[in-house]
Amino acid sequence: MSEQKKVAVVAIGGNSLIKSKQHQTVQNQYEAAHETAIHLVDMIEAGWDIAIGHGNGPQVGFILRRSEIAHKVEGMHELPLDVCGADSQGAIGYSLQQNIQNELKKRGIDKPVTTVITQVRVDSNDPAFQTPAKPIGTFMEGEEAERRKEELGWNVVEDAGRGWRRVVPSPLPVEIMELEAIKTLIDSGTITITVGGGGIPVIETDQGVKGTAAVIDKDFASAFLANKIKADMLLISTAVEKVALNFGKPNQIDLDQLTVAEAKKYLEEGTHFAKGSMEPKIKAIVGFLEQGGKEALITSPENIGRALKGETGTRIVP
């Protein structure tokens, strides 16, 4: 184990929990979390203390779907989006923390693991609230979409001829409500699972904070957390081993290292990083490094150990 304590924030993507459309059950997700836990514990064994952020898009989709079916069939109340986010944080946190605990025990490492149900404050004046664009939940017929718009005030859009979907804002994080508790846990050496799904979005009101129907990008929330706890590294674990230019084309170029200036140049060119996948990751990392972060790394879960040794992955530096 290394002498000096190094702290990393590790953001794990949906692929760390759901490998494919054929592997979506709770048991499948638990097994995928077990695989991810092995790679995370490799990192812990190499001397890192870690805070873990995770995606929750598919899981929130499942919770919403169950809620809709229960409402239609049994007249049960439907669940608000912020509550679905909290539910998913608890369930995913449970799966990850149990797998990490078991893996630590197997290796004889004595370290506590916990999940913090995390609220993240967003600004109610964030421009994202004027242009909701993040699709959530299931596809609907036009008639049902119109009814929900009227009755529930939903924003709905027609999605490429596949039906109508609800869209919600994706504002930027401005405050992590449980930050002091998270800092205390990490300082004590506790492996902390937090800002799940980007955190439960809350806004400030005259009565205090309250949940709002929005989705915070988990990479932005993890980068925000990394700055707030002055982490030594932000590691974004995703489906690819390295960041690439011209991804999926015959002239694809894998990148070993990127500076902030290069990353910004490629972002401006607008053709290299896919909007819904790599682009937010690169933007989140640029923000982290510009706010004083030391370094960031992007790689796939199974390559975390090798990437930390500098053998693979894409390292992004100021």
C-alpha positions as CSV (number, residue, x, y, z in Angstrom):
1,M,0.0,0.0,0.0
2,S,1.3,3.5,-0.7
3,E,2.2,5.8,2.1
4,Q,0.4,8.9,1.0
5,K,-3.4,8.9,0.9
6,K,-4.7,9.5,-2.6
7,V,-8.3,10.3,-3.2
8,A,-10.1,9.6,-6.5
9,V,-13.7,10.2,-7.6
10,V,-14.8,7.3,-9.8
11,A,-17.8,7.8,-12.0
12,I,-19.2,4.5,-13.3
13,G,-21.5,4.4,-16.3
14,G,-24.7,2.4,-16.9
15,N,-22.7,-0.3,-18.7
16,S,-21.1,-1.1,-15.3
17,L,-24.6,-2.3,-14.2
18,I,-26.4,-3.3,-17.3
19,K,-24.3,-5.1,-19.9
20,S,-27.0,-5.4,-22.6
21,K,-30.8,-5.5,-23.2
22,Q,-30.7,-9.2,-22.4
23,H,-29.2,-8.6,-19.0
24,Q,-31.4,-6.2,-17.1
25,T,-32.8,-8.2,-14.2
26,V,-31.8,-7.3,-10.6
27,Q,-29.7,-10.4,-10.5
28,N,-27.9,-9.5,-13.8
29,Q,-27.3,-6.0,-12.4
30,Y,-25.9,-7.5,-9.2
31,E,-23.5,-9.7,-11.1
32,A,-22.4,-6.7,-13.2
33,A,-21.8,-4.7,-10.0
34,H,-19.7,-7.6,-8.7
35,E,-17.5,-7.4,-11.8
36,T,-17.1,-3.6,-11.3
37,A,-16.4,-4.1,-7.6
38,I,-13.4,-6.3,-8.4
39,H,-11.8,-3.4,-10.5
40,L,-12.7,-0.8,-7.8
41,V,-11.1,-2.9,-5.1
42,D,-8.0,-3.3,-7.2
43,M,-7.8,0.5,-7.0
44,I,-8.3,0.5,-3.3
45,E,-5.6,-2.2,-2.9
46,A,-3.3,0.0,-4.9
47,G,-3.6,2.7,-2.1
48,W,-6.5,4.9,-3.3
49,D,-9.4,6.1,-1.2
50,I,-12.5,6.4,-3.5
51,A,-15.8,8.1,-3.8
52,I,-18.0,6.5,-6.3
53,G,-20.6,8.2,-8.5
54,H,-22.9,6.2,-10.8
55,G,-25.4,6.4,-13.6
56,N,-29.1,5.5,-13.0
57,G,-30.9,6.2,-16.3
58,P,-32.2,2.7,-17.1
59,Q,-33.0,2.0,-13.4
60,V,-35.1,5.2,-13.1
61,G,-36.8,4.2,-16.4
62,F,-37.8,0.8,-14.9
63,I,-39.1,2.4,-11.6
64,L,-41.2,4.9,-13.7
65,R,-42.5,2.1,-15.9
66,R,-43.6,0.0,-12.9
67,S,-45.2,3.1,-11.3
68,E,-47.1,3.8,-14.6
69,I,-48.3,0.2,-14.8
70,A,-49.4,0.1,-11.2
71,H,-51.2,3.3,-11.7
72,K,-53.1,2.0,-14.8
73,V,-53.9,-1.4,-13.4
74,E,-54.4,-0.9,-9.7
75,G,-55.0,2.9,-9.4
76,M,-51.8,3.2,-7.3
77,H,-50.3,6.7,-7.0
78,E,-47.5,7.5,-9.5
79,L,-44.0,8.3,-8.2
80,P,-42.4,11.7,-8.7
81,L,-39.1,11.7,-10.6
82,D,-37.0,12.9,-7.6
83,V,-38.4,10.0,-5.5
84,C,-37.5,7.6,-8.4
85,G,-34.0,9.0,-8.2
86,A,-33.8,8.4,-4.5
87,D,-35.1,4.9,-4.9
88,S,-32.4,4.1,-7.5
89,Q,-29.6,5.6,-5.4
90,G,-30.6,3.3,-2.5
91,A,-30.9,0.1,-4.7
92,I,-27.8,0.7,-6.8
93,G,-25.8,1.8,-3.7
94,Y,-26.9,-1.4,-1.9
95,S,-25.7,-3.6,-4.8
96,L,-22.4,-1.8,-5.1
97,Q,-21.6,-1.6,-1.4
98,Q,-22.4,-5.2,-0.7
99,N,-20.2,-6.4,-3.7
100,I,-17.4,-4.1,-2.6
101,Q,-17.7,-5.2,1.0
102,N,-17.5,-8.9,0.0
103,E,-14.5,-8.3,-2.3
104,L,-12.6,-6.4,0.4
105,K,-13.3,-9.2,2.9
106,K,-12.1,-11.8,0.4
107,R,-8.8,-9.9,0.1
108,G,-8.5,-9.3,3.9
109,I,-8.8,-5.5,3.5
110,D,-10.5,-3.9,6.5
111,K,-12.3,-0.8,5.1
112,P,-15.9,0.5,5.6
113,V,-18.2,1.1,2.7
114,T,-21.4,3.2,2.7
115,T,-23.9,4.8,0.4
116,V,-25.1,8.4,1.0
117,I,-28.5,9.3,-0.4
118,T,-27.3,12.6,-2.0
119,Q,-29.3,15.7,-2.8
120,V,-27.7,18.1,-5.3
121,R,-29.0,21.6,-5.5
122,V,-29.6,23.2,-8.9
123,D,-30.4,26.8,-9.7
124,S,-34.1,27.2,-10.6
125,N,-33.0,29.9,-13.0
126,D,-30.7,27.5,-14.9
127,P,-31.4,27.9,-18.6
128,A,-32.0,24.1,-18.8
129,F,-35.4,24.7,-17.1
130,Q,-36.5,26.8,-20.2
131,T,-35.5,24.1,-22.6
132,P,-36.2,20.6,-21.1
133,A,-34.4,18.1,-23.4
134,K,-33.6,14.9,-21.5
135,P,-36.0,12.1,-22.4
136,I,-37.2,9.9,-19.6
137,G,-39.8,7.1,-19.1
138,T,-41.6,5.1,-21.7
139,F,-43.0,6.0,-25.1
140,M,-46.7,7.2,-25.2
141,E,-49.4,7.6,-27.8
142,G,-50.1,11.3,-28.8
143,E,-53.4,11.3,-26.9
144,E,-51.8,10.1,-23.6
145,A,-48.9,12.6,-24.0
146,E,-51.4,15.4,-24.4
147,R,-53.4,14.3,-21.4
148,R,-50.3,14.2,-19.2
149,K,-49.2,17.6,-20.5
150,E,-52.6,19.0,-19.4
151,E,-53.0,17.2,-16.1
152,L,-49.5,16.9,-14.9
153,G,-47.7,19.8,-16.6
154,W,-45.3,17.5,-18.4
155,N,-43.1,18.6,-21.3
156,V,-43.5,16.0,-24.1
157,V,-41.8,15.6,-27.4
158,E,-42.3,13.3,-30.4
159,D,-39.3,11.0,-30.6
160,A,-38.3,10.1,-34.2
161,G,-41.6,8.5,-35.1
162,R,-41.3,6.0,-32.2
163,G,-44.0,7.8,-30.1
164,W,-44.1,10.6,-27.5
165,R,-41.8,10.9,-24.5
166,R,-41.6,13.1,-21.5
167,V,-38.6,15.4,-21.4
168,V,-37.1,17.1,-18.3
169,P,-34.4,19.7,-17.7
170,S,-30.7,18.7,-17.1
171,P,-29.4,21.6,-15.0
172,L,-25.8,22.0,-13.7
173,P,-25.0,21.1,-10.0
174,V,-24.4,24.1,-7.7
175,E,-24.3,22.5,-4.3
176,I,-24.0,19.0,-2.8
177,M,-26.3,19.1,0.3
178,E,-24.5,16.3,2.1
179,L,-21.0,17.5,1.2
180,E,-19.7,17.8,4.8
181,A,-20.8,14.3,5.7
182,I,-19.2,12.9,2.5
183,K,-15.9,14.7,3.3
184,T,-15.9,13.3,6.8
185,L,-16.5,9.8,5.5
186,I,-13.8,10.0,2.9
187,D,-11.3,11.6,5.4
188,S,-12.0,8.6,7.7
189,G,-11.1,6.2,4.9
190,T,-14.7,5.1,4.2
191,I,-15.4,4.1,0.6
192,T,-18.4,6.3,-0.2
193,I,-21.0,5.8,-2.9
194,T,-22.6,9.2,-3.6
195,V,-24.1,11.6,-6.1
196,G,-25.9,8.5,-7.6
197,G,-27.4,9.4,-11.0
198,G,-26.0,12.9,-10.6
199,G,-27.7,13.3,-7.3
200,I,-31.4,14.0,-6.5
201,P,-32.1,17.4,-8.0
202,V,-33.4,19.9,-5.4
203,I,-34.1,23.7,-5.6
204,E,-34.1,26.4,-2.9
205,T,-37.5,27.6,-1.9
206,D,-38.8,29.9,0.9
207,Q,-39.6,26.7,2.9
208,G,-36.1,25.2,2.3
209,V,-35.0,22.8,-0.4
210,K,-37.4,20.6,-2.3
211,G,-37.1,18.0,-5.1
212,T,-37.6,19.0,-8.7
213,A,-38.3,17.0,-11.8
214,A,-34.9,17.1,-13.5
215,V,-31.9,14.9,-14.3
216,I,-28.3,16.0,-13.4
217,D,-25.6,14.6,-15.6
218,K,-23.7,12.1,-13.5
219,D,-20.3,13.0,-15.0
220,F,-20.9,16.7,-14.2
221,A,-21.9,15.8,-10.6
222,S,-18.9,13.6,-10.1
223,A,-16.6,16.3,-11.5
224,F,-18.2,18.8,-9.2
225,L,-17.8,16.5,-6.2
226,A,-14.1,15.9,-7.2
227,N,-13.4,19.6,-7.1
228,K,-15.2,20.1,-3.8
229,I,-13.3,17.3,-2.0
230,K,-10.0,18.3,-3.8
231,A,-9.6,14.8,-5.2
232,D,-6.3,13.8,-6.8
233,M,-8.0,12.3,-9.7
234,L,-11.4,12.1,-11.5
235,L,-11.7,8.7,-13.2
236,I,-14.6,8.2,-15.6
237,S,-15.3,4.5,-16.3
238,T,-17.2,3.9,-19.5
239,A,-17.7,1.4,-22.4
240,V,-14.5,2.2,-24.2
241,E,-10.8,1.6,-23.3
242,K,-9.7,5.0,-24.7
243,V,-11.1,8.2,-26.0
244,A,-10.9,8.4,-29.8
245,L,-11.1,10.9,-32.6
246,N,-13.3,9.9,-35.6
247,F,-14.8,7.2,-33.4
248,G,-16.0,4.1,-35.3
249,K,-14.7,5.3,-38.6
250,P,-11.8,3.8,-40.6
251,N,-9.6,6.7,-39.6
252,Q,-10.2,6.3,-35.8
253,I,-7.3,7.6,-33.7
254,D,-7.1,6.4,-30.1
255,L,-5.8,9.0,-27.7
256,D,-3.3,8.2,-24.8
257,Q,-3.2,11.8,-23.5
258,L,-5.1,15.1,-23.9
259,T,-4.5,18.5,-22.5
260,V,-7.4,20.8,-21.6
261,A,-6.5,23.0,-24.7
262,E,-6.6,20.0,-27.0
263,A,-9.9,18.8,-25.5
264,K,-11.5,22.2,-25.9
265,K,-10.3,22.3,-29.5
266,Y,-11.9,18.9,-30.3
267,L,-15.1,19.9,-28.5
268,E,-15.3,23.1,-30.6
269,E,-14.9,21.1,-33.8
270,G,-18.0,19.3,-32.7
271,T,-17.5,16.1,-34.7
272,H,-15.4,13.9,-32.5
273,F,-17.4,13.2,-29.3
274,A,-21.0,12.0,-29.4
275,K,-23.5,14.3,-27.7
276,G,-25.1,11.8,-25.3
277,S,-22.0,9.8,-24.5
278,M,-18.4,11.1,-24.7
279,E,-19.1,14.8,-25.1
280,P,-20.4,15.3,-21.5
281,K,-17.6,13.3,-20.1
282,I,-14.9,15.5,-21.8
283,K,-16.8,18.7,-20.8
284,A,-17.0,17.5,-17.2
285,I,-13.3,16.7,-17.1
286,V,-12.4,20.1,-18.7
287,G,-14.4,21.8,-15.9
288,F,-12.8,19.7,-13.2
289,L,-9.2,20.6,-14.5
290,E,-10.0,24.3,-15.0
291,Q,-11.3,24.4,-11.4
292,G,-7.9,23.2,-10.1
293,G,-8.2,19.4,-10.6
294,K,-4.8,17.6,-11.1
295,E,-5.6,14.9,-13.7
296,A,-8.4,12.8,-15.1
297,L,-8.6,9.4,-16.7
298,I,-11.2,7.7,-19.0
299,T,-11.2,4.0,-19.5
300,S,-13.4,0.9,-19.3
301,P,-14.0,-0.9,-15.9
302,E,-11.8,-3.9,-16.7
303,N,-8.9,-1.6,-17.7
304,I,-8.9,0.6,-14.5
305,G,-5.8,-1.2,-13.0
306,R,-3.7,-1.0,-16.2
307,A,-4.8,2.6,-16.9
308,L,-3.7,3.8,-13.4
309,K,-0.2,2.3,-14.2
310,G,-0.2,4.3,-17.4
311,E,-0.5,1.3,-19.7
312,T,-3.9,2.2,-21.3
313,G,-6.8,4.6,-21.0
314,T,-6.8,8.3,-21.9
315,R,-5.2,10.7,-19.4
316,I,-6.4,14.3,-19.5
317,V,-4.1,16.9,-17.8
318,P,-4.3,20.7,-17.3
